[in-house]
Amino acid sequence: MNERIKEIAKQAHEDVIRNTPSFLVTRELYQQKLAELIVAECIAQCEKNADHEWLGSGSKLSAFNIKEHFGVEK
């Protein structure tokens, strides 16, 4: 697993533990938070690299497409 994924997994764990009463912490809650953080990272990378030729505005892969596909409202 790459280092960034490990960092995101650790952040998801810490966020869930910090923001959820212990009796409500579940694997599903952790998995949901991890997925949210990974999607947010993908969106951030698309936005950061939007001007690159390989991911230009005409590309099918864009932050907008990722947000739409995953139903991200933020």
C-alpha positions in Angstrom: 0.0 0.0 0.0 1.4 3.4 -0.9 2.3 5.9 1.9 -0.5 8.3 1.1 -3.1 5.6 1.4 -1.6 4.7 4.8 -1.8 8.3 5.9 -5.4 8.6 4.7 -6.3 5.4 6.6 -4.7 6.7 9.7 -6.5 10.0 9.4 -9.9 8.2 8.9 -9.3 6.1 12.0 -8.3 9.2 14.1 -11.3 11.2 12.8 -13.8 8.4 13.6 -12.3 7.9 17.1 -12.1 11.6 17.8 -15.6 12.5 16.6 -17.7 9.5 17.5 -18.7 8.1 20.9 -16.9 4.8 21.4 -20.1 2.7 21.6 -21.0 4.0 18.1 -17.6 3.3 16.4 -18.1 0.5 13.8 -16.1 -0.9 10.9 -18.7 0.5 8.5 -18.3 4.0 9.9 -14.5 3.7 9.5 -14.9 2.4 5.9 -17.3 5.2 5.1 -14.8 7.8 6.4 -11.9 6.2 4.5 -13.9 6.3 1.3 -14.8 9.9 1.8 -11.2 10.9 2.4 -10.0 8.9 -0.7 -12.6 10.6 -2.9 -11.7 14.0 -1.5 -8.0 13.3 -2.3 -8.8 12.3 -5.8 -10.8 15.5 -6.3 -8.0 17.6 -4.8 -5.5 16.0 -7.2 -7.7 16.6 -10.2 -8.2 20.3 -9.2 -4.5 20.6 -8.5 -3.5 19.1 -11.9 -6.3 20.5 -14.0 -3.9 22.5 -16.2 -1.7 19.5 -17.1 -2.0 18.3 -20.7 -2.6 14.7 -19.6 -5.6 15.8 -17.4 -6.7 18.9 -19.2 -10.2 20.4 -19.0 -11.3 18.2 -22.0 -10.4 15.0 -20.1 -13.2 12.6 -19.0 -11.4 12.5 -15.6 -12.1 15.7 -13.8 -13.0 16.8 -10.3 -16.6 17.5 -11.5 -16.9 14.0 -12.8 -15.6 12.5 -9.6 -17.9 14.6 -7.5 -20.9 13.7 -9.7 -20.0 10.0 -9.8 -19.7 9.7 -6.0 -22.4 12.2 -5.1 -20.1 14.6 -3.3 -22.0 17.7 -2.4 -19.2 19.8 -0.7 
